[in-house]
Amino acid sequence: MKLVRFHFLIFLFFYLFIYIIFINIIYIQNWTRFLMKLNNETVSIELKNGTIVHGTITGVDISMNTHLKTVKLTVKGKNPVTLDHLSVRGNNIRYYILPDSLNLETLLVEETPRVKPKKPTAGILHYLTVAAIVFIHRLYVQLDYYLVFNAFILIPGKPLGRGRGRGRGRGRGRGH
């Protein structure tokens, strides 16, 4: 009974972990789509190392890499530097400081409504659930196999796993 509870907990944690990752991916993609609409807007970007970048956005890609023109780059503790163009890698960005005059309502509205598929198809969560069930089943079979053979008891009707592998060879011989 305790073994079943243990397997259920493993399954539950595995499923929640995958679900959290899936939700975070959707959340991040929505914000990058919002940032992609900020072309020709003047923004300030603070990087993770404390550098402030102030410039006009020429483009943002799906990885949140931001391309700017007429840039004023202020490294922490140093004098500002003016540049014509600058690209900032997405994972180095801490946050964007948007201008107050920006109309967020028009940018946050999705222009194209998402079309639902006509036929019900299995989504990624279905496949992840099946993968989790297969993982738990294999774990149960292997653990049961381990417990049965370490106790030197063979219980009829119990699954025995996938066999004992390819063996360990026959030694190096004695030269006979």
N, C-alpha and C positions, 0 to 999 in steps of 0.2 A: 504494500500500500504506500509506504514511504517512497519507494522507487517511482511509482506512478506520479506522485506529487512532485518529485524532483524533476521528472521529465516534463510535466506540465509547466513548471516554473521556467525551465530552460526554453521551452517553446514560447512562453509568454514574453520573456525578455527578448528573445530573438525577433519576434514579430513586432514588438514595440520599438526596438532599435531600428528596424527596417522602415517602419511607418514614420518615425521621427525624421529619418534621413530623407524619405520621399517628400514629406511636407516641407522641409527646409529647402529642397531643390525647387519646388513650386514657388515658395515665398521669394527666394532669391531671383528666379526668372522674372517674376512680376516686377520687381524693383528695377532690374536691368532694362526691361521694356520701357518703364517710365523714364529712365535716364537716357534711353535712346532718342526720346522725343525732345530732349533739351538742346538741340542744335541751335547755334547762334545765340545762346544765352551766356551771360558772363557770370561765372561762379567762382567760389573759393573752395579749394580742396585741401583738407588737412591729411597728411600722410602719417603712417604709423611711427615714423621716426621724428615727428614733430615739425616737419617742413610744411610751409603753407604755399600753395600754388594758386595764383589768381589769374584767370584768363577766360577766353571765350571758347566754348566747346564747339569743335568741328565734327566730332563723332564719338559715339560710345558703342563698343561691340558687346557681344553676348557674355564675354568674360569680364566685363566691367572695365576693360582697358579704355582709358579716356584720352582723346586726342584734342589738344588745345592750340589756339593761336593767340598772338600778342600776350605773352605770359610774363608775369612777374613772380619769380621764384625766390622765396625767403627761407633759407636754411636756418634752422634753430641756432641762434647766437651769432649769426653773420649778417652782412649787408645784403639787401635784395639785388637780384640779377634779372635783367630783362632779356627775354628770348622771343624769337619769332614764332617758333613751333615747339611743342613738347608733347610727348606721349607718356602717360602714367600707367604703369601696370596695375590691373584691378585689385590684386590681393595686397597691394601696398597702401590702398586708400583706407583711411579711418572713417571719414565722413565728408559729405558735400555740404557747403553752406550756400543755399539758394538765395537769389535776390528777393526782396520783399515784394517787388512789382510783379513777380511771376504768378500767373493765374493757374493755380493747382487744379481747379475743378475741370478745366478743359483738358489738362494733361492726364489726369487720372481716369477719365472716361475712356473705355475701350471703344475704338472706332468700329472694329469688325466683331460682331457677336460670334461666339464660338458655336459651331454647328455640332450637334450631338450625332454620333453615328446611328444609322438606321437599324443595323443589326446589333444585337447585344454581343459584344466581344469581351473576352476575358482581359482585364487590365493587368497592370504590373503587380498590383497587390494580390491578385488571384495567384499569379505565378510564384510570388514570394511566399504565399501561404502554403502552396503545394511543396515548395522547396523546404520550408520549415518542417512540414509533416514528414517528408522523406528523411530529413536530417534526424529528427527525433526517432523515427522508426529504426534507422540504421544504428543509432546510438543505443537504443533499447536492445536490439538484437545482439550487438557486440558486447554490451555489458552483461546480458544474460548468458552469453557464451562464455565469457570470462568467469562469471560466478559459478557456473555449472562445472567447468573443467578444473578450476582451482580447488573445488571441494571434492573432486573425484566422484561425483555423483552424476549419473546420466538419467535425466528425467524424460520419459517418452513424451513426444508431442511438443517439446520445447524447440524453438528455432536455434540452430547451431551456427549461425553466421555465415561467413563466406569461405570457410575452410581454413587450413593452416598455412596458406602461402606456398612458396616454391621449395621450401626446405632449406637446409643449411649446407648442402654439399656432402661429399663423402670423405673429407679429410684429404691429406696429402699422400696417403699411401705409404707402404713399408718397403717398396722395392722388390717384392717377390715376383 
